[in-house]
């Protein structure tokens, strides 16, 4: 029998737990991608190994389609895996994870197509691929190279599964809304109202002036927290700014000329947090290790 | 000895592989010529006849002078670590003939290969182990096979030791295959890796064609093998297999341009035609595996394509809610270039320019609509269809054929290979669009510098030149461009006639030096010149023209409009030449070819003149008159081309 959405998620979590990952819960501040969670953004910095996996609901206001498009969502779920440092057989481990959720690789076509990842607001980029399964992009795979504008000591592998796509594929449905989430509940039962209302908010209702004011407030808060040398609370403010930027963008409130400047404001904060995290990690003991030896 | 190097990596971007192989072909294998192959996961160098060792050689070490005595010689021998008997007095000095033994090739390669492999230049590299000081390569190196004969060439890169173990296809093959040089390729094949790119390419071509042939109604139709896509697929697969997929014929209502773009660019599928120019509801996908036992791959690809086509249909329907003409104001929010304003500003410029260039009302309407598709969902999704989408929408919205056609093709020519717009309206809108971009960018200091050309101005200029020449447009070049932009365009004119049209560089220089009215006229003069060039009189006459130029220059002769005084002409060659020139001027031949033939026919008279007549005559009046004759001759000859630019056998090639 085909797995429902949550069974697929359970299996992926189990798979990575068995390979030494901490299973985290989603971060509770709005993010555009699992990469932005402190569990990735901050933990990839510094010399200590780390392994973590978590589902992250990711908000991309501009991608909302009022629940009318079968494949595009304002908020989608990613399963984010960080393996720091990246093991030599990381691609084999990834492929085995597909087997673990019921994809028989001998009966499918897998291709790794060049797709380098970059997040200008985070000063982060990496090298990697989009993984294509029978012509469908199901995963973004990235070897992080820089984060917060700094070269990384240990290159982590980041595996980002697009859970809706994978589930729709496994269940053979044409629309994400037809995915069986749990027995008796479809994806539309759980999330459709969300998509409709937030599309309305993101495109029509969000008050642009207030969003700009909020952006400035969170930016100011972040700067004060950076001065107080508390990187984690400061980083929450970065995420707020980043989300507000995405909202303003969806509202069409950022002109092309302004865009570069706003991105730089967010990046400066993010880079500041990353630096602070590295500096304070050097002086204060932090629970960074996971018992794994550095390569 | 035979040599095999296989660099095993994670999947390398397909477009970078040919350049990497080219660099590996320069690997120093001691005179043996390497052959190269690659798949996405391996770069392979093979060679035969690699010498087992380098030859011994002799080195002469000069010691102390003989006058320093035998004691010094013994000291020298000791220092060199040899017996004193080996040090021989030669030519006033003690000298040691030192034998340097050759080295084993395997040792040399073990030392040189790691650096040579890591020296490959890639457009973008990564590190993956050893921190930021670790080795950099395009993707992680996971295994290395390095063999010379039956021996492993021992070395290590990024913690990977060379050996004789290769890996097969990710899913279908073994991940640990011991190989010898002799069985390497066949072992790979047993493990579902076709090493030869040529063989993979042919397999794709044959299978894709076979998939399409079954559904084609005419023999000339079937799978459209796009060469770029074929190359991409060759280098993203280790074991390519083509399969046919189908889609609902209802999608054929969408424009073929959109369907083809989705298939080719987004999904890497070949499109299939049922009859010439008519798409069939099928596609060919190329898998990186041997078969599709349960039809799941076909089904999966069909599902993805259906979603993509649904998106496209959704975009099409949504976009029709707002006509192109009603989108003009929205262009105010789309930046063309920060210093040059929005696309609305640009549109206004282009409309004005089309008007100035005497474009028809249809052309002006097309200019007004041409950028409006930038705000459509379809173009936001499929950016390379800009222009095409605008044209299709204009057609659907009832614009007249000349208008929509002009919008459709106004980005052409996209490259040197691309043809210019077919319609006069398309030509003029494309010309105005590109010219406006060039004028705008040059006016705010955004001219290309060196290799940097972020606004693709060279391409725009090349398009301007191509359109002006090939559409034979009647605009005077000097009215289109002045100053730096004029110089920039002249470079592109030279490039176009040399590289695209194959004229010799000196012919192009000669014609341009005679002045530019329209570019079509430049083309006519070049054709006439290239035709006369091989005839026997031409190059000697060109040499004479150069001589005349030098004489006039040396004499610092300034033509002051003084008429030739026939009474000062000496009977014989001088008078004959002047008479002939007068007749030539009277005839006023306008056909470039005939005129050049007549000019070339002056050769005997000109030769005779220089042979018999002293230009530098003692009488200043006669001298001035002769210079006037030569000056007149040169200016009459130079209306088509400045022959002094022609490189003749007597010149050094510039």
Interface residues (C-beta under 8 A of the other chain):
Chain A: X69 X70 X71 X85 X86 X88 X91 X92 X95 X105 X106 X107 X108 X109 X110 X111 X112 X113 X114 X116 X126 X127 X129 X133 X134 X135 X136 X143 X145 X151 X152 X153 X154 X155 X169 X172 X174 X252 X255 X256 X257 X295
Chain B: X10 X11 X13 X14 X40 X124 X126 X127 X128 X129 X131 X132 X139 X140 X142 X170 X171 X172 X175 X236 X237 X267 X268 X269 X285 X287 X288 X289 X292 X293 X294 X296 X297 X299 X300 X301 X303 X304 X305 X306 X307 X310 X311 X314 X333 X334 X335 X338
